[in-house]
Every structure is written in C-alpha cells, then in structure tokens.
Amino acid sequence: MARGRNQGAAAQPKAPAKPKAAAKPVPTVRAMPKAGPKNAKGDKPEKSAHQPADLRAALPYFLIRIAVFAVITVVLILVGFYVLWALLIGMIAASVVTWPIARIQKRVARRDPAGSARSARSAK
C-alpha cells in the first residue's frame, strides 16, 4: 500500500483542464483627482528644498571632539602602545566620551540659519 503519492488502485488520471471562455477585458480604473492645490502642469507638488547643515555652527564641537581624540591618542602612545593600536583605541574612546557633544553638534548643524542669526542679534 503506497501512501501519500496517490498511487495504487484509487488513483485516477486527471481530466484535462477545460479551456476558459473568452475572458472579458478588465475595465481600467481612472485615477480620482486629489483634493488640494495642483501645479499648473498637474504634477506632484514640489517638496521643500533640502537645506544644507550649518557647518560653521558645528565647528567648535568638532574641534573639541578632535582635541579629545588627539589627547587620548598621545597619552596612549606615551604609555607604550603601538601607534596603530593607540589610534584605534583613541578613536573608540573619543567617540564614546564625546557622544553627548556629537548629539549637540548635529542639533546645532540642523538648526535654521535665520534662527541662529536672530539669536546672535538679540544677544548684542
């Protein structure tokens, strides 16, 4: 007795599939106009332009992070580590130590340039 493969006395040959009648064409769905203002061309509305980060504002934070890296690396070299190991450990240690400064640096760089100019004027 063969099980699972449909072999034996109970197995019957399949009848050939009947060809389907001519299929009806599928009606096309037209896009509904979206509510809201459109461009004159009818294209998608333009997205606001991406503003580049203000690197001048982030420069002091970057210099602090580089200084921490340099100090850690020099100390490791003076202690007796090989230069490559000192560089690797210095990069890792500086990135961990200055992580909060990196968050501030990113936040300051993303800030609106007009907003930072206003705050500088109001401080005077």
PyMOL commands that place a pseudoatom at each C-alpha (Angstrom):
pseudoatom trace, name=CA, resn=MET, resi=1, chain=A, elem=C, hetatm=0, pos=[0.000, 0.000, 0.000]
pseudoatom trace, name=CA, resn=ALA, resi=2, chain=A, elem=C, hetatm=0, pos=[1.540, 3.241, -1.113]
pseudoatom trace, name=CA, resn=ARG, resi=3, chain=A, elem=C, hetatm=0, pos=[0.533, 6.301, 0.775]
pseudoatom trace, name=CA, resn=GLY, resi=4, chain=A, elem=C, hetatm=0, pos=[0.990, 9.954, 0.014]
pseudoatom trace, name=CA, resn=ARG, resi=5, chain=A, elem=C, hetatm=0, pos=[1.771, 9.706, -3.668]
pseudoatom trace, name=CA, resn=ASN, resi=6, chain=A, elem=C, hetatm=0, pos=[-1.684, 8.878, -4.937]
pseudoatom trace, name=CA, resn=GLN, resi=7, chain=A, elem=C, hetatm=0, pos=[-0.521, 5.586, -6.407]
pseudoatom trace, name=CA, resn=GLY, resi=8, chain=A, elem=C, hetatm=0, pos=[-2.485, 2.426, -6.443]
pseudoatom trace, name=CA, resn=ALA, resi=9, chain=A, elem=C, hetatm=0, pos=[-5.973, 1.371, -7.312]
pseudoatom trace, name=CA, resn=ALA, resi=10, chain=A, elem=C, hetatm=0, pos=[-7.610, 4.571, -6.035]
pseudoatom trace, name=CA, resn=ALA, resi=11, chain=A, elem=C, hetatm=0, pos=[-5.548, 6.829, -8.279]
pseudoatom trace, name=CA, resn=GLN, resi=12, chain=A, elem=C, hetatm=0, pos=[-7.383, 8.121, -11.289]
pseudoatom trace, name=CA, resn=PRO, resi=13, chain=A, elem=C, hetatm=0, pos=[-5.923, 10.142, -14.132]
pseudoatom trace, name=CA, resn=LYS, resi=14, chain=A, elem=C, hetatm=0, pos=[-6.862, 13.799, -14.088]
pseudoatom trace, name=CA, resn=ALA, resi=15, chain=A, elem=C, hetatm=0, pos=[-9.174, 15.099, -16.743]
pseudoatom trace, name=CA, resn=PRO, resi=16, chain=A, elem=C, hetatm=0, pos=[-7.645, 17.772, -18.983]
pseudoatom trace, name=CA, resn=ALA, resi=17, chain=A, elem=C, hetatm=0, pos=[-8.487, 21.309, -17.940]
pseudoatom trace, name=CA, resn=LYS, resi=18, chain=A, elem=C, hetatm=0, pos=[-11.320, 22.889, -19.855]
pseudoatom trace, name=CA, resn=PRO, resi=19, chain=A, elem=C, hetatm=0, pos=[-10.325, 25.979, -21.785]
pseudoatom trace, name=CA, resn=LYS, resi=20, chain=A, elem=C, hetatm=0, pos=[-11.967, 29.071, -20.380]
pseudoatom trace, name=CA, resn=ALA, resi=21, chain=A, elem=C, hetatm=0, pos=[-14.329, 31.081, -22.464]
pseudoatom trace, name=CA, resn=ALA, resi=22, chain=A, elem=C, hetatm=0, pos=[-13.014, 34.352, -23.866]
pseudoatom trace, name=CA, resn=ALA, resi=23, chain=A, elem=C, hetatm=0, pos=[-12.155, 36.497, -20.885]
pseudoatom trace, name=CA, resn=LYS, resi=24, chain=A, elem=C, hetatm=0, pos=[-13.845, 39.829, -20.585]
pseudoatom trace, name=CA, resn=PRO, resi=25, chain=A, elem=C, hetatm=0, pos=[-11.494, 42.792, -20.702]
pseudoatom trace, name=CA, resn=VAL, resi=26, chain=A, elem=C, hetatm=0, pos=[-10.841, 44.267, -17.296]
pseudoatom trace, name=CA, resn=PRO, resi=27, chain=A, elem=C, hetatm=0, pos=[-12.160, 47.814, -17.051]
pseudoatom trace, name=CA, resn=THR, resi=28, chain=A, elem=C, hetatm=0, pos=[-9.476, 50.365, -16.275]
pseudoatom trace, name=CA, resn=VAL, resi=29, chain=A, elem=C, hetatm=0, pos=[-9.804, 52.446, -13.172]
pseudoatom trace, name=CA, resn=ARG, resi=30, chain=A, elem=C, hetatm=0, pos=[-9.177, 56.116, -13.689]
pseudoatom trace, name=CA, resn=ALA, resi=31, chain=A, elem=C, hetatm=0, pos=[-7.343, 57.975, -11.006]
pseudoatom trace, name=CA, resn=MET, resi=32, chain=A, elem=C, hetatm=0, pos=[-9.520, 60.268, -8.997]
pseudoatom trace, name=CA, resn=PRO, resi=33, chain=A, elem=C, hetatm=0, pos=[-8.199, 63.804, -8.735]
pseudoatom trace, name=CA, resn=LYS, resi=34, chain=A, elem=C, hetatm=0, pos=[-6.748, 64.513, -5.326]
pseudoatom trace, name=CA, resn=ALA, resi=35, chain=A, elem=C, hetatm=0, pos=[-8.158, 67.303, -3.269]
pseudoatom trace, name=CA, resn=GLY, resi=36, chain=A, elem=C, hetatm=0, pos=[-5.903, 70.292, -2.820]
pseudoatom trace, name=CA, resn=PRO, resi=37, chain=A, elem=C, hetatm=0, pos=[-3.925, 72.705, -4.962]
pseudoatom trace, name=CA, resn=LYS, resi=38, chain=A, elem=C, hetatm=0, pos=[-2.215, 71.444, -8.088]
pseudoatom trace, name=CA, resn=ASN, resi=39, chain=A, elem=C, hetatm=0, pos=[0.687, 72.704, -10.106]
pseudoatom trace, name=CA, resn=ALA, resi=40, chain=A, elem=C, hetatm=0, pos=[-0.051, 74.248, -13.470]
pseudoatom trace, name=CA, resn=LYS, resi=41, chain=A, elem=C, hetatm=0, pos=[1.491, 71.160, -15.075]
pseudoatom trace, name=CA, resn=GLY, resi=42, chain=A, elem=C, hetatm=0, pos=[-0.609, 68.772, -12.997]
pseudoatom trace, name=CA, resn=ASP, resi=43, chain=A, elem=C, hetatm=0, pos=[2.474, 67.130, -11.484]
pseudoatom trace, name=CA, resn=LYS, resi=44, chain=A, elem=C, hetatm=0, pos=[3.088, 66.406, -7.853]
pseudoatom trace, name=CA, resn=PRO, resi=45, chain=A, elem=C, hetatm=0, pos=[3.626, 69.460, -5.682]
pseudoatom trace, name=CA, resn=GLU, resi=46, chain=A, elem=C, hetatm=0, pos=[7.263, 70.372, -5.197]
pseudoatom trace, name=CA, resn=LYS, resi=47, chain=A, elem=C, hetatm=0, pos=[8.875, 69.373, -1.951]
pseudoatom trace, name=CA, resn=SER, resi=48, chain=A, elem=C, hetatm=0, pos=[10.706, 71.936, 0.119]
pseudoatom trace, name=CA, resn=ALA, resi=49, chain=A, elem=C, hetatm=0, pos=[14.355, 72.219, -0.807]
pseudoatom trace, name=CA, resn=HIS, resi=50, chain=A, elem=C, hetatm=0, pos=[16.801, 70.433, 1.472]
pseudoatom trace, name=CA, resn=GLN, resi=51, chain=A, elem=C, hetatm=0, pos=[18.834, 72.932, 3.431]
pseudoatom trace, name=CA, resn=PRO, resi=52, chain=A, elem=C, hetatm=0, pos=[22.474, 72.023, 3.990]
pseudoatom trace, name=CA, resn=ALA, resi=53, chain=A, elem=C, hetatm=0, pos=[23.764, 71.782, 7.535]
pseudoatom trace, name=CA, resn=ASP, resi=54, chain=A, elem=C, hetatm=0, pos=[25.365, 74.868, 9.047]
pseudoatom trace, name=CA, resn=LEU, resi=55, chain=A, elem=C, hetatm=0, pos=[28.937, 73.651, 9.425]
pseudoatom trace, name=CA, resn=ARG, resi=56, chain=A, elem=C, hetatm=0, pos=[30.225, 76.891, 10.945]
pseudoatom trace, name=CA, resn=ALA, resi=57, chain=A, elem=C, hetatm=0, pos=[27.962, 76.433, 13.938]
pseudoatom trace, name=CA, resn=ALA, resi=58, chain=A, elem=C, hetatm=0, pos=[29.125, 72.840, 14.415]
pseudoatom trace, name=CA, resn=LEU, resi=59, chain=A, elem=C, hetatm=0, pos=[32.843, 73.653, 14.082]
pseudoatom trace, name=CA, resn=PRO, resi=60, chain=A, elem=C, hetatm=0, pos=[33.583, 74.279, 17.790]
pseudoatom trace, name=CA, resn=TYR, resi=61, chain=A, elem=C, hetatm=0, pos=[32.033, 70.957, 18.758]
pseudoatom trace, name=CA, resn=PHE, resi=62, chain=A, elem=C, hetatm=0, pos=[34.007, 69.189, 16.051]
pseudoatom trace, name=CA, resn=LEU, resi=63, chain=A, elem=C, hetatm=0, pos=[37.247, 70.757, 17.265]
pseudoatom trace, name=CA, resn=ILE, resi=64, chain=A, elem=C, hetatm=0, pos=[36.508, 69.638, 20.826]
pseudoatom trace, name=CA, resn=ARG, resi=65, chain=A, elem=C, hetatm=0, pos=[35.997, 66.072, 19.628]
pseudoatom trace, name=CA, resn=ILE, resi=66, chain=A, elem=C, hetatm=0, pos=[39.238, 66.125, 17.602]
pseudoatom trace, name=CA, resn=ALA, resi=67, chain=A, elem=C, hetatm=0, pos=[41.138, 67.528, 20.605]
pseudoatom trace, name=CA, resn=VAL, resi=68, chain=A, elem=C, hetatm=0, pos=[39.833, 64.728, 22.860]
pseudoatom trace, name=CA, resn=PHE, resi=69, chain=A, elem=C, hetatm=0, pos=[40.904, 62.157, 20.261]
pseudoatom trace, name=CA, resn=ALA, resi=70, chain=A, elem=C, hetatm=0, pos=[44.375, 63.716, 19.971]
pseudoatom trace, name=CA, resn=VAL, resi=71, chain=A, elem=C, hetatm=0, pos=[44.899, 63.826, 23.741]
pseudoatom trace, name=CA, resn=ILE, resi=72, chain=A, elem=C, hetatm=0, pos=[43.827, 60.212, 24.263]
pseudoatom trace, name=CA, resn=THR, resi=73, chain=A, elem=C, hetatm=0, pos=[45.985, 59.006, 21.365]
pseudoatom trace, name=CA, resn=VAL, resi=74, chain=A, elem=C, hetatm=0, pos=[49.095, 60.894, 22.531]
pseudoatom trace, name=CA, resn=VAL, resi=75, chain=A, elem=C, hetatm=0, pos=[48.689, 59.587, 26.088]
pseudoatom trace, name=CA, resn=LEU, resi=76, chain=A, elem=C, hetatm=0, pos=[48.374, 56.018, 24.793]
pseudoatom trace, name=CA, resn=ILE, resi=77, chain=A, elem=C, hetatm=0, pos=[51.494, 56.407, 22.635]
pseudoatom trace, name=CA, resn=LEU, resi=78, chain=A, elem=C, hetatm=0, pos=[53.463, 57.839, 25.585]
pseudoatom trace, name=CA, resn=VAL, resi=79, chain=A, elem=C, hetatm=0, pos=[52.343, 54.934, 27.789]
pseudoatom trace, name=CA, resn=GLY, resi=80, chain=A, elem=C, hetatm=0, pos=[53.810, 52.493, 25.293]
pseudoatom trace, name=CA, resn=PHE, resi=81, chain=A, elem=C, hetatm=0, pos=[51.074, 51.360, 22.931]
pseudoatom trace, name=CA, resn=TYR, resi=82, chain=A, elem=C, hetatm=0, pos=[51.903, 50.842, 19.282]
pseudoatom trace, name=CA, resn=VAL, resi=83, chain=A, elem=C, hetatm=0, pos=[50.820, 53.768, 17.112]
pseudoatom trace, name=CA, resn=LEU, resi=84, chain=A, elem=C, hetatm=0, pos=[48.122, 51.857, 15.221]
pseudoatom trace, name=CA, resn=TRP, resi=85, chain=A, elem=C, hetatm=0, pos=[46.654, 50.429, 18.422]
pseudoatom trace, name=CA, resn=ALA, resi=86, chain=A, elem=C, hetatm=0, pos=[46.776, 53.876, 20.013]
pseudoatom trace, name=CA, resn=LEU, resi=87, chain=A, elem=C, hetatm=0, pos=[44.924, 55.373, 17.032]
pseudoatom trace, name=CA, resn=LEU, resi=88, chain=A, elem=C, hetatm=0, pos=[42.278, 52.653, 17.092]
pseudoatom trace, name=CA, resn=ILE, resi=89, chain=A, elem=C, hetatm=0, pos=[41.725, 52.819, 20.847]
pseudoatom trace, name=CA, resn=GLY, resi=90, chain=A, elem=C, hetatm=0, pos=[41.828, 56.628, 20.712]
pseudoatom trace, name=CA, resn=MET, resi=91, chain=A, elem=C, hetatm=0, pos=[39.080, 56.733, 18.065]
pseudoatom trace, name=CA, resn=ILE, resi=92, chain=A, elem=C, hetatm=0, pos=[36.866, 54.360, 20.019]
pseudoatom trace, name=CA, resn=ALA, resi=93, chain=A, elem=C, hetatm=0, pos=[37.430, 56.096, 23.350]
pseudoatom trace, name=CA, resn=ALA, resi=94, chain=A, elem=C, hetatm=0, pos=[36.921, 59.575, 21.885]
pseudoatom trace, name=CA, resn=SER, resi=95, chain=A, elem=C, hetatm=0, pos=[33.697, 58.540, 20.165]
pseudoatom trace, name=CA, resn=VAL, resi=96, chain=A, elem=C, hetatm=0, pos=[32.324, 57.087, 23.412]
pseudoatom trace, name=CA, resn=VAL, resi=97, chain=A, elem=C, hetatm=0, pos=[33.445, 60.001, 25.579]
pseudoatom trace, name=CA, resn=THR, resi=98, chain=A, elem=C, hetatm=0, pos=[32.249, 62.724, 23.207]
pseudoatom trace, name=CA, resn=TRP, resi=99, chain=A, elem=C, hetatm=0, pos=[28.936, 61.122, 22.240]
pseudoatom trace, name=CA, resn=PRO, resi=100, chain=A, elem=C, hetatm=0, pos=[26.851, 63.807, 24.009]
pseudoatom trace, name=CA, resn=ILE, resi=101, chain=A, elem=C, hetatm=0, pos=[28.871, 66.501, 22.255]
pseudoatom trace, name=CA, resn=ALA, resi=102, chain=A, elem=C, hetatm=0, pos=[28.162, 64.788, 18.914]
pseudoatom trace, name=CA, resn=ARG, resi=103, chain=A, elem=C, hetatm=0, pos=[24.421, 64.997, 19.574]
pseudoatom trace, name=CA, resn=ILE, resi=104, chain=A, elem=C, hetatm=0, pos=[24.704, 68.710, 20.322]
pseudoatom trace, name=CA, resn=GLN, resi=105, chain=A, elem=C, hetatm=0, pos=[26.851, 69.160, 17.202]
pseudoatom trace, name=CA, resn=LYS, resi=106, chain=A, elem=C, hetatm=0, pos=[24.211, 67.545, 14.976]
pseudoatom trace, name=CA, resn=ARG, resi=107, chain=A, elem=C, hetatm=0, pos=[21.399, 69.552, 16.557]
pseudoatom trace, name=CA, resn=VAL, resi=108, chain=A, elem=C, hetatm=0, pos=[23.266, 72.842, 16.070]
pseudoatom trace, name=CA, resn=ALA, resi=109, chain=A, elem=C, hetatm=0, pos=[24.150, 71.965, 12.464]
pseudoatom trace, name=CA, resn=ARG, resi=110, chain=A, elem=C, hetatm=0, pos=[20.481, 71.230, 11.624]
pseudoatom trace, name=CA, resn=ARG, resi=111, chain=A, elem=C, hetatm=0, pos=[19.239, 74.480, 13.120]
pseudoatom trace, name=CA, resn=ASP, resi=112, chain=A, elem=C, hetatm=0, pos=[17.773, 77.121, 10.786]
pseudoatom trace, name=CA, resn=PRO, resi=113, chain=A, elem=C, hetatm=0, pos=[20.462, 79.677, 9.797]
pseudoatom trace, name=CA, resn=ALA, resi=114, chain=A, elem=C, hetatm=0, pos=[17.965, 82.536, 10.080]
pseudoatom trace, name=CA, resn=GLY, resi=115, chain=A, elem=C, hetatm=0, pos=[17.086, 81.446, 13.616]
pseudoatom trace, name=CA, resn=SER, resi=116, chain=A, elem=C, hetatm=0, pos=[20.702, 81.409, 14.741]
pseudoatom trace, name=CA, resn=ALA, resi=117, chain=A, elem=C, hetatm=0, pos=[21.260, 84.862, 13.221]
pseudoatom trace, name=CA, resn=ARG, resi=118, chain=A, elem=C, hetatm=0, pos=[18.278, 86.182, 15.191]
pseudoatom trace, name=CA, resn=SER, resi=119, chain=A, elem=C, hetatm=0, pos=[19.573, 84.783, 18.452]
pseudoatom trace, name=CA, resn=ALA, resi=120, chain=A, elem=C, hetatm=0, pos=[23.008, 86.302, 17.801]
pseudoatom trace, name=CA, resn=ARG, resi=121, chain=A, elem=C, hetatm=0, pos=[21.427, 89.718, 17.170]
pseudoatom trace, name=CA, resn=SER, resi=122, chain=A, elem=C, hetatm=0, pos=[19.295, 89.543, 20.297]
pseudoatom trace, name=CA, resn=ALA, resi=123, chain=A, elem=C, hetatm=0, pos=[22.385, 88.710, 22.402]
pseudoatom trace, name=CA, resn=LYS, resi=124, chain=A, elem=C, hetatm=0, pos=[24.061, 92.008, 21.420]
for i in range(1, 124): cmd.bond("trace and resi %d" % i, "trace and resi %d" % (i + 1))
show_as sticks, trace
zoom trace
